[in-house]
Amino acid sequence: MSAETERGQRVVVGIDGSEPASRALAWAAAQAARLGAAIELHAAFDPGYTFVAPDEVEGELQARVDEATARVHDLEPGVTVTGVTHQQAPAAALIEASRGAELLVVGSRGRGGFAGMLLGSVSLQCSLHAHCPVVIIRPPD
């Protein structure tokens, strides 16, 4: 499922409601406007980590997509936006979505050291396995 402009360019952005994802969204919106590309928002949640009804998960993911869509329209009104939700591991969803994209943009939560090794890193997995260039927006120092 891809948002396409006349030239077929799209920028894929991972969103999760966090501040790093919000910063990534703003950067991606500006970049999409420069490229004349569409933005494709992806919100994902691995249901294996919690006992929440699938409808509740889908509702929360869709709310994040709707909020991000409104933000893109505020920041860059001329950019076409679509949103996709996934009930799967975020890194896997973003890596698959990166096929044929101009760019994949994700935020970095900055978890490092032992916690980062235990929890894994969506940005690290995307940087290693994406099918297009990846931009990781880091938190300010």
C-alpha positions in Angstrom: 0.0 0.0 0.0 1.8 3.1 -1.2 1.1 6.8 -1.4 2.3 7.9 -4.8 2.8 11.3 -6.4 3.0 12.0 -10.1 6.7 10.9 -10.0 6.0 8.0 -7.7 8.3 9.2 -4.9 7.4 8.5 -1.3 9.0 9.0 2.1 8.2 6.4 4.7 8.0 7.6 8.3 7.7 5.4 11.4 5.5 7.0 14.1 4.8 5.8 17.6 3.6 9.0 19.5 7.0 9.6 21.0 9.0 12.9 20.8 11.7 11.4 18.6 9.1 10.2 16.2 7.5 13.6 16.2 10.8 15.2 15.3 11.3 12.6 12.5 7.9 13.4 11.2 8.6 17.1 11.0 12.0 16.5 9.2 10.3 14.0 6.8 7.5 16.4 6.0 10.0 19.1 5.0 12.1 16.6 3.0 9.0 15.3 1.2 8.0 18.9 0.2 11.5 19.5 -1.2 11.4 16.2 -3.2 7.8 16.6 -4.3 7.2 13.2 -2.7 4.3 11.8 -0.7 4.6 10.8 2.9 3.6 7.3 4.0 3.1 7.0 7.8 3.5 3.7 9.5 2.4 2.9 13.0 3.1 -0.6 14.3 2.7 -2.5 17.5 3.8 -6.1 18.2 0.8 -7.6 19.9 3.0 -10.4 21.4 4.1 -8.1 24.2 0.8 -7.3 25.8 -2.6 -8.6 26.4 -4.7 -5.9 24.7 -7.6 -6.6 22.4 -6.7 -6.2 18.7 -9.5 -3.6 18.3 -8.0 -1.4 21.0 -4.5 -1.7 19.5 -5.9 -0.8 16.0 -7.8 2.2 17.5 -4.7 3.5 19.2 -2.5 3.1 16.1 -5.1 4.8 13.9 -5.3 7.7 16.3 -1.5 8.1 16.0 -1.8 8.0 12.2 -4.6 10.6 12.3 -2.6 13.0 14.6 0.5 12.6 12.4 -1.5 13.2 9.2 -2.9 16.5 10.7 0.6 17.6 11.7 1.9 17.0 8.2 -0.9 19.0 6.8 -0.1 21.9 9.2 3.6 21.8 8.5 3.5 21.1 4.7 0.0 21.6 3.3 1.0 20.5 -0.2 2.3 17.1 0.7 0.1 14.1 0.1 -0.2 11.8 3.2 -1.4 8.3 3.7 -1.2 6.1 6.8 -0.8 2.4 7.4 -1.2 0.5 10.7 0.5 -2.8 11.4 0.1 -5.3 14.2 3.6 -6.7 13.9 7.1 -5.8 15.0 7.7 -2.1 14.1 11.1 -2.8 12.5 9.8 -5.5 10.3 6.8 -3.3 9.2 9.1 -0.4 8.4 11.7 -2.5 6.6 9.0 -4.0 4.3 7.5 -0.5 3.8 10.9 0.8 2.6 10.7 -1.3 -0.6 10.6 1.2 -3.4 10.7 4.3 -1.2 13.0 7.2 -1.7 13.7 7.4 2.0 12.8 5.8 5.4 12.8 8.3 8.4 12.7 7.1 12.0 13.4 8.7 15.3 16.0 7.4 17.8 15.0 7.0 21.4 18.7 7.0 22.3 18.6 3.7 24.3 22.1 2.4 24.3 24.3 0.0 26.3 22.8 -3.0 27.9 19.1 -1.8 27.6 19.5 -1.2 23.9 20.9 -4.7 23.4 18.1 -6.4 25.3 15.3 -4.4 23.8 16.6 -4.1 20.3 16.5 -1.0 18.3 14.0 -0.2 15.5 16.3 2.5 14.1 19.3 0.1 14.2 17.3 -2.7 12.5 16.0 -0.3 9.8 19.5 1.1 9.2 20.8 -2.5 8.6 18.0 -4.0 6.6 15.9 -1.2 4.8 15.6 -1.3 1.1 16.3 2.4 0.7 18.4 5.1 2.4 17.5 5.6 6.1 17.6 8.9 8.1 17.6 8.5 11.9 16.6 11.7 13.7 18.5 11.8 17.0 17.4 13.7 20.1 19.0 17.1 20.7 22.1 16.9 22.9 
